[in-house]
Amino acid sequence: MKNQTPIEVVLTKQCCFFCAKSVAEHPFVSKPSFDDTVSESVRSFSQRDAPHMFDSALAPIWVSKVLVKLNGDPKSALKFFQLAKARVGFSHTTESYCILAHILFCGMFYLDAKNVIKEWILLRREIPGCDWFDMLWLTRNVCQTRFGVFDALFGVLVELGMLEEASQCFWKMKKFRVLPKVRSCNELLHRLSKSGKGKLSLSFFKDMVGAGLSPSVFTYNIVIGYLTKEGDLETARNYFEQMKQNGLMPDVVTYNCLIDGYGKVGLLAEAIIIFEEMKGDLNEAFKLASEMLQAGLNLNIVTYTTLLDGLCEDGRMKEAEELFRALLKAGVALNQQIYTSLVHGYIKAKMMENAMDILEEMNKKSFKPDLLLYGTKIWGLCSQNRIQESEAMIREMMDRGLTANSYVYTTLMDAYFKVGKTTEAVNLLQEEMQELGIETTVVTYGVLIDGLCKKGLVQQAVSYFDQMTSTGLQPNIMIFTALIDGLYKNDCVEAANRLFNEMLDKGISPDKLIFTALIDGNLKHGNPEEALSLRNRMVEMGMELDLHAYTSLVWGFSHCGQVQRAKSLLYEMLGKGIIPDQVLCIYLLRKYYELGDINEAQELHNDMMMRGLVAGTMDITVPLHLFSHDVNPAASESCISVFMFSCDMIIKSTIRRCFPGLKKF
């Protein structure tokens, strides 16, 4: 064999690098440290072979070539890069920094990649005409490109306060269609507005939208906040309306900016309009109300009604009562709506005696019941399963010349499902609502589809789903969640997956609830890897797993026999302060016993007892056949129902969120 050049020596020793692990003093920490054995291999190479390479003036070029050869092994590439940098008199080229950034990002060493980019920029920032994006773009083919590396570059430029360079980088990214994340753009917007470059921030906001990025609530808050401080309230209000048209819900910061802006220029009437629309932070609402009163502004009855209604919706009945009494004491003429809001709040808080007292007071004041009051009464009766009285109330309405609306019938339909009157619930739509010409809303279809799925009538639910879409109504995420969950529970896995893809095609972003339903369904049908993939997608999207998600994961992996993974997830949830219930812990322990891993089971049992998760006297070794899905459903129903709790709670939570006031759980 002919004599090898120093670079050929390096390349033939690539196998050493592929088993590389980090030394203890490694400066980057986004991945675990490397094995000492490989660190020794790299160190041995640097001492024995590298000196020949680094003696040459071409060493920086050779280093770049070695890094390219290590593109499939980010750990070794990073270690080699650090060893080369430590050589006296050696400096990495821009190409080497860019190549390593790509390699690390492809290997999902995101923090390490960001740190390498930051080091590169800090070393080269004083060089005139340095175009960071171009340099990184030219080396993109070193491995299968993950364009998120360009977002990392953009973010580092913003973090270092290089705002003009970041703006230039965005222009290049827009040109090459590798756009940064909205979160990164928000940071640049924020810094521009805070550094006295508000006009540039407005220009950048327009560039964001023009590039096809979808601004978040935080994005709009930055822009609206800047405009109100500049006194441009008309433009601020236009953006406020625009964000709502785009389906974004203004938060307390948005309202604060507008109210403060209107108040500073004396437009108190406009401030009241915004205040009355504010539904988010009640504490902040009271603070704003106090400031207005101190400024000599008399709040009208509509504003007081908004406040009281908000307190009732939030379950803060003590404060609602205090406000109600204060209004009476102040001699404010209370209207029927404020009484109705209080009745609704009492019913929601299950304070029926208080609700009846208010209704009696309304009778004494000769308030004529309207549709809103009747709807509140019917909802209260339905929440107590007093179906016959609810039906009588609807007849009383009709006798008074009032026609029940979709809300009233949907409330009754929900109550029918709750007490097991499925036929009556379906007939309510077919025989009454449609015959009377009452509008069937998405909410109505949502209750109907959810109720049918819970009763196992999933094909009928699919039929109504198709009927809803054929009329032009678009299903919301609650309906997709209910139907996907129902399909999984009825072994229609492919149909459930198709429906999920249809939801994505419609541009509906999955939330935590539907991800949990998908995870639960896949685990119940023996697809643990798909479930894990869904869990990882949740994490990547910034979602925090809750009790229901972890319960589905721990139970599901236990059911699939992957007890070590189930145990790992159990400790993960405990590490986040999420406490599993005793039934879940016992199920995992019993699975260990069933698989014959007695020592592991005993160790886990002792740890659970120490943490107070299970009782020490509990018989953990009860045969696991009671928990099997293969036995007669009647024999295992009481045990299995415990583990169906997670998904049921998900759907109930969704209904509560989408249809407030419809149902008590």
Buried (B, 14 or more C-beta within 10 A) or exposed (E): EEEEEBBEBBBEBBEBBEBBBBBEEBEBEEBEBBBEEBBBBBBEBBEEBBEBBBEEEEBBBBBBBBBBBBBBBBBBBBBBBBBBEEBEEBEBEBBBBBBBBBBBBBBEBBEBBBBBBBBBBEEEEEEEEEEBBEBBBEBBEBBEBBBBBBBBBBBBBBBBEBBEBBBBBBEBBBEEEBBBBBEBBBBBBBBBBEEEBBEBBBEBBEBBBEBEBEBBEBBBBBBBBBBBBBEBBEBBBEBBEBBBEEEBEBBBBBBBBBBBBBBEEEBBEBBBBBBBEBBBBBEBBBEBBEBBEEEEBEBEBBBBBBBBBBBBBBEBBEBBBEBBEEBEEEEBEBEBBBBBBBBBBBBBBEBBEBBBBBBEEBEEEEBEBBBBBBBBBBBBBBBBEBBEBBBEBBEEBEEEEBEBBBBBBBBBBBBBBBEEBBEBBBBBBEEBBEEEEBEBBBBBBBBBBBBBBBBEBBEBBBEBBEBBBEEEBEBBBBBBBBBBBBBBBBEBBEBBBEBBEBBEEEEBEBBBBBBBBBBBBBBBBEBBEBBBBBBEEBEEEEBEBBBBBBBBBBBBBBBBBBBEBBBEBBEBBBEEEBEBEBBBBBBBBBBBBBBEBEEBBBEBBEBBBEEEBBEEEBEBEEEBEEBBEEBEEEEBEEBBEBBBBBBBBBBBBBBBEBBEBBBBE
